[in-house]
Amino acid sequence: MAITEMLPLADVTECCAPLTREALSAENAEKLARTLKALADPARLRLVSLVAAHVDAEACVCDLTEPLGLGQPTVSHHLKVLVDAGILTRQKRGTWAYYRLVPGALDSLASLLITV
């Protein structure tokens, strides 16, 4: 499935109760799997961590390439996947793009996985 077909994280959290409360439908399982797949990469997990830990919880792509040891095109690809999944937002300023966590995105995902 193409990255552009992934639903935003908000769509996943609106569809699904915590996993231990009720069985997921096939459709909801597909939505949740796409979101988890976006995070299921070591570079993407590090990017989320780096953005969250950066000053003002916002980071320029230019600040993220060196810590990852990856080229700018690769880092930009991973960031696009995270934006398309609704985990990060992107704001263009001049020639650079700046990223920040979507407020509550990780909390919403965690609430799906936590036993209540």
Secondary structure by P-SEA (a helix, b strand, c coil): ccccccccaaaaaacccccccccccaaaaaaaaaaaaaaccaaaaaaaaaaaaccccccccccccccccccaaaaaaaaaaaaaaccbbbbbcccbbbbbcccaaaaaaaaacccc
